[in-house]
C-alpha cells in the first residue's frame, strides 16, 4: 500500500490531528499495517514472523476514531518493545507500559481527544492495562463515541450526493486530502468537514 493510500485510510479512522503522527510511526518503524473487519475477541494485534522477519499490526476498522487511535498506539508499543527486548519480557509488563506511555504522551491533547475521554485516558496511562476493556471508566467513555450502524464515513459518500451531519443536510462537493468541501443545503454556504466524520447517507441522496 502506498503512502497516500495509508494516509487516506488513517484519515478515515483517526482524529484529524493524529494522522501525521500515526503516519510517522508507520514510516519510521516499518511494519505492515492492516485495517480489519470487526473481531469479537480483540481490537488489534501485533505479530512478528521469525521466518520472514516482518512485523505486522492490525486494528479493527469498526472502532470509533478514539478507540482506533489508542489501539493503534497500543500495538505499535508492542513493536517498539520487541525491537528493544525481543521475547525476553512480559508482553504487557513494565517495558511495554513504558513504551505505550512514551508513544501516547504526544496524543494526550484536547485537540485530539474530547475531555470526557482525555481525563480517564490520562489516568489509565499512569498504569496502562492490557486492554481498555479492563478499565471500566475509559471503556465507558470510549463507548459513547461508537457510531450507529446506520452511519458511514464522509469519505464513503460519493461526490454530488447528500448526507446528514449534525442534524443538517449537506451536499458533498469535493474530496480533498483529509477534508471534504461540503455545501449546506439550507443556506448554500460551504464548509470543510473531516473525511472521517460519521454521517448518515440517504437512500436516494442526489
C-alpha positions in Angstrom: 0.0 0.0 0.0 1.4 3.4 -1.0 2.0 6.3 1.4 -1.1 8.1 0.0 -3.3 5.1 0.4 -2.1 4.7 4.0 -2.8 8.4 4.7 -6.3 8.1 3.3 -7.0 5.0 5.3 -5.7 6.6 8.5 -7.7 9.8 7.8 -10.9 7.8 7.8 -10.3 6.1 11.1 -8.5 8.7 13.2 -9.0 12.2 14.7 -7.7 14.6 12.1 -4.9 15.9 14.3 -3.4 12.4 14.8 -3.0 11.4 11.2 0.6 12.9 10.7 1.8 11.3 14.0 0.4 7.9 13.2 1.8 8.1 9.6 5.2 9.0 11.1 5.2 5.9 13.3 4.3 3.6 10.4 7.1 5.1 8.2 9.7 5.1 10.9 9.1 1.7 12.4 8.5 -0.1 9.1 5.7 -2.6 9.8 2.9 -3.9 7.7 -0.4 -2.4 8.7 -3.9 -3.7 8.0 -7.4 -2.5 8.9 -9.6 -5.5 9.6 -13.3 -6.2 9.9 -14.7 -6.4 13.4 -13.2 -9.2 15.6 -15.1 -10.1 18.8 -12.0 -11.3 20.7 -9.6 -8.4 20.1 -9.4 -4.8 18.9 -6.0 -5.1 17.3 -2.8 -7.2 17.3 0.9 -7.2 16.7 2.8 -10.1 15.2 6.4 -10.9 14.3 7.2 -13.6 11.8 10.7 -15.0 12.5 10.8 -16.7 9.1 10.3 -13.5 7.1 11.4 -11.1 9.9 8.4 -9.0 9.2 6.3 -7.1 11.7 2.6 -6.6 11.2 -0.1 -4.7 13.1 -3.8 -4.8 12.6 -6.7 -2.7 14.1 -10.4 -3.3 13.8 -11.9 -0.9 11.3 -15.2 -0.8 13.3 -13.7 1.1 16.2 -14.6 4.7 16.7 -11.7 7.1 15.9 -10.6 7.5 19.5 -10.6 3.8 20.3 -8.8 3.2 17.0 -6.0 5.6 17.9 -5.5 4.1 21.3 -5.5 0.6 19.9 -3.0 1.5 17.2 -0.5 3.1 19.6 -1.0 0.1 22.0 0.1 -2.3 19.2 2.9 0.0 18.0 4.2 -0.1 21.6 4.5 -3.9 21.2 6.6 -3.4 18.1 9.0 -0.9 19.7 9.1 -3.2 22.8 10.1 -6.2 20.6 12.8 -4.1 18.9 14.3 -3.5 22.3 13.7 -6.7 24.2 12.5 -9.3 21.7 10.7 -12.0 23.6 12.6 -11.7 26.8 10.0 -9.7 28.7 6.3 -9.9 29.6 4.1 -8.7 26.6 2.3 -6.3 28.9 5.0 -5.8 31.5 6.7 -2.7 32.7 8.8 -2.4 29.5 5.7 -2.4 27.3 4.0 0.0 29.6 6.9 2.4 29.3 6.8 2.3 25.5 3.0 2.7 25.5 3.3 5.8 27.7 6.1 7.3 25.6 4.2 6.9 22.4 0.8 8.1 23.8 2.1 11.2 25.5 2.2 13.3 22.3 -1.5 12.5 21.7 -2.8 13.4 25.1 -4.2 16.8 23.9 -7.6 18.4 23.8 -7.4 18.8 20.0 -7.1 15.0 19.7 -9.4 13.6 22.4 -12.6 15.2 23.8 -12.3 15.9 27.6 -14.6 13.1 28.6 -12.1 10.7 27.1 -8.9 12.6 27.8 -9.4 12.6 31.6 -9.9 8.9 32.1 -7.3 8.1 29.4 -4.7 10.2 31.3 -5.5 8.3 34.5 -5.3 5.0 32.5 -1.9 5.8 31.2 -0.4 6.1 34.6 -0.5 2.3 34.7 -1.9 1.0 31.4 -3.7 -2.3 31.3 -3.6 -4.9 28.6 -6.8 -3.6 27.1 -9.1 -0.6 27.6 -11.9 -3.1 28.3 -10.1 -3.8 31.6 -10.6 -0.1 32.6 -14.3 0.4 33.1 -14.1 4.2 33.3 -12.1 4.5 30.0 -14.2 1.9 28.3 -17.4 3.6 29.2 -16.1 7.0 27.9 -15.0 5.4 24.6 -18.3 3.6 24.0 -20.2 6.9 23.9 -18.5 7.7 20.6 -19.3 4.4 18.9 -21.1 5.3 15.7 -24.6 3.9 15.0 -24.6 1.0 12.5 -26.5 3.2 10.1 -23.7 5.7 9.8 -20.9 5.7 7.3 -17.8 7.9 7.0 -18.0 11.1 4.9 -15.2 9.7 2.7 -17.6 6.9 1.8 -20.2 9.3 0.4 -20.0 9.8 -3.4 -19.3 13.3 -4.7 -22.6 15.0 -5.6 -24.6 13.1 -3.0 -26.4 14.4 0.0 -25.9 13.3 3.6 -27.0 14.2 7.1 -24.4 15.6 9.6 -25.2 17.0 13.0 -28.9 17.4 12.1 -28.2 19.3 8.9 -28.3 18.2 5.3 -25.2 18.8 3.1 -24.1 18.1 -0.4 -20.6 16.5 -0.9 -18.8 18.9 -3.4 -15.2 17.9 -3.5 -12.9 15.4 -1.7 -9.6 16.9 -0.5 -6.7 15.2 1.2 -8.1 14.8 4.7 -11.3 17.0 4.5 -14.3 17.3 2.2 -15.7 20.5 0.8 -19.5 20.4 1.5 -22.4 22.7 0.9 -25.2 23.2 3.4 -28.5 22.7 1.5 -30.5 25.2 3.6 -28.0 28.1 3.3 -25.8 27.3 0.3 -22.7 28.0 2.5 -19.7 25.8 2.0 -17.7 24.1 4.8 -14.7 21.8 5.1 -15.6 18.7 7.1 -13.2 15.9 8.2 -13.3 12.9 5.8 -13.6 10.6 8.9 -16.7 12.3 10.2 -19.6 9.8 10.7 -22.6 10.8 8.6 -25.9 9.3 7.5 -26.4 8.7 3.8 -29.9 8.9 2.2 -31.2 6.0 0.2 -31.8 8.4 -2.7 -29.2 11.0 -1.9 -28.9 13.0 -5.1 
